[in-house]
Every structure is written in structure tokens, then in C-alpha cells.
Amino acid sequence: MLPLEGITVISLEQAVAAPFASRQLADLGARVIKVERPEVGDFARNYDTTVHGQSSHFVWTNRSKESIAIDLKTEQGKEILKKLLKKADVFIQNLAPGAIERLGFDPEELTKKFPQLIICSISGYGNSGPYRDKKAYDLLIQCEAGLVSITGTGDTPSKAGISIADISAGMYAYSGILTALIQRQHTGKGSILNISMLEALGEWMGYPMYYAAYGGEEPPRTGASHATIYPYGPFRCGDGKSVFLGIQNEREWKRFCCEVLENPTLANDEKYDSNFKRNQHKEELKKLIENEFNNITTEILTSRLDHAQIANARLNDMSSFFNHPQLNSRNRWREVDTPNGPIKALLPPATISGIEPVMGAIPRVGEHTEKILEELNITINQ
């Protein structure tokens, strides 16, 4: 039996945050019914056409779901949603603040009608406050949460390369829903959850926030290097390629000097005998390190680092990650059907002994409408 088998989720969702949350539930066996607009569906379906003519965002976040296409601006559409919620365990929505209430589905009222229902609303800034009605795209939340201010180089503030604000909100929605399901086992009652992208990403900003608030200065933007630990980041070798490495403590620093740089004298140099001092003198230390690395290849350096048990990595592009030997060795790929043919998909990160995640097909817009309406004994008006 799958962990969430028997749980029904109705998700009035779009873009990334809510679909990402509901997909986690679907992978674990929940029945997820995705409510979409007739014909056009979730607008994320049209972000790009890179995956067999389909959106890369959409195929990533929408496997294992059923799609029902209904017009919630009509009375019949609203009636269908009410009947779905009557039998549901979880209701997820990420419409604009106030939109779900205007449709007649105020969470407070829903809990009175359906006391078993767990209601999760995801928004940009929350359901109150002066920013409540501001548009909240991922880039904008990254800016408001300060992430862009600490990412990139000194000259170029940069966003993260993925939708990190959406993903953080989706993961807190997912964990919050699981928590609410456990709570319901004890109380017999559902609950109302509110997740804001700003607050979700803000939780992840704890270290730089405290560093600035109590240290009196902003963390510097250091590209792929670390703002406060050294050596930590990319170093160029004699073959023109870079290796990324990280020294976390003084024991590792001594091994690095002796076994990687082959310079035991440097290990005892008082100028570099603590991380604080190394960070203070990192420009001259970088020259010392790269003078040695210029004489060897990335293959030799990686071998030395591994032998000395110093953390290291090569810079993979997306194609290299897609073919990563570790993922292949651990059998982490599965095949998922889409309307335009099968694609590869990574298993969810949490491996549960004896459980194979669902990894079901990605639906067409409204693919399951007729079947779901038959279950509800509803005949749609033409």
C-alpha cells in the first residue's frame, strides 16, 4: 500500500508552486485531481515546447494526476467543484489573493461545510498586509527576499537559475499538508494552511539575514565562491578546466596543504591557520593555490582531493547531469508517459523502503473530465 493511498486531493492550481506540491502527494499514492480551465488549461502548459512539443515546467510538476476541465465562472462549474470537495481530503489553490473567495469558496466557510477538509492556499505575499495584492512572480520574490542581493558577482546581482521561490513554497505546502493529515488523525478535523512565497524563501535566507542584521554588513556577492569560508569554490587547473572544492575545518586544511598542494610548510603558516585568516588573505592564498594547480590536470587534482578526503566536484552542465553515473548506478530514472510520448523522470528524493512511487502519466487538458463527472453522477450542460 502506498503511503497516501486513499487520500483525495483537489488542486485548483497553476504555474509551479501548487503543482509541485500536489505532484509530491500524487507520487506517494494520493489521487490528485487537477482543476483546469476548459481548452487552455494551466497556463504553464505553454511556457515552452521543449519536451516533445510540451512545456518543460509542466511535465516536471504534473505527472500522476487526473485533469478535469470546468468553468468556475458558471454555476454548474462551481457545483462540480463543491461535489469534488465534499469527497476530498485536501484542497490546494494558488489563485490570486481574494480570487477563491470571490468564486464562493472562502476557506473559513468551506471548513464549516466540509469539516474533514484540509485547505492549503499558496500566495506570493500572504493573505494580509500591504503587499497582499502585488503580483508575485518567482524573480520578484527572489528580489524581495534579498536572494538576488547576495547571488552573482560583485558587479552583477543574479537570480537563482531555477524557480526557487516557487519550489520553496511548494515544499512547505507539501510538508504542511502532511502535517495536517497527521493532525487530522488525532482531531478528526481538517485545517486551513496559508503559505506565502516570500515567507517560504525567507526561511531559507536565515544565514545571510542574521549575518547582515547582527554583523553590521551585507554578505558580499562572490559568484561560485563562499562569502565567509576559504578555500571554497572553483579553481582553474593547467588543462583550462575548473574543479570546485571546499575546506570546512583545520584538519582538512592541513591535509589539503600536505597531500593536495604537497606543501607542508603552508599548513603551519600562522597567516593561514584559521578560516578567518584565510578569508582575510584569500587573494594571495588563491595565487598560491592556483600556482600549484596550473601544473596539473583536473583529473590529477580530483584524484588528490579524493585521496585526501577533501570535498570536490566538477562543473556539470545539464546534459552531464542527465547522464550522471551516480543516478544511473542507483537506478533513479523511470519512464513517464505524456500525451506526446514517454520521457525520463527522476524518482522522488525520499526513498522509502518497499515503496515504489506512482510516477504516472501527465494528463491532457480535461482528459479525465468525463470519467470524474460520471463518478459524481453529473451530466454537463452543453
Secondary structure, DSSP 8 states (H G I E B T S, - for coil): --TTTT-EEEEE--TTHHHHHHHHHHHTT-EEEEEE-TTT--GGGGS--TBTTB-HHHHHH-TTEEEEE--TTSHHHHHHHHHHHHT-SEEEE--STTHHHHTT--HHHHHHH-TT-EEEEEESS-SSSTTTTS---HHHHHHHTTHHHHSB-SS-B---SS-HHHHHHHHHHHHHHHHHHHHHHHHS---EEEEEHHHHHHHHTHHHHHHHHHHSS-----TTS-SS-SSEEEEE-TTS-EEEEE--SHHHHHHIIIIIS--HHHHT-GGGSSHHHHHHTHHHHHHHHHHHHTTS-HHHHHHHHHHTT-EEEE---HHHHHT-HHHHHTT-EEEE--TT--EEEE--S---TT----------TTTTHHHHHHHTT-----
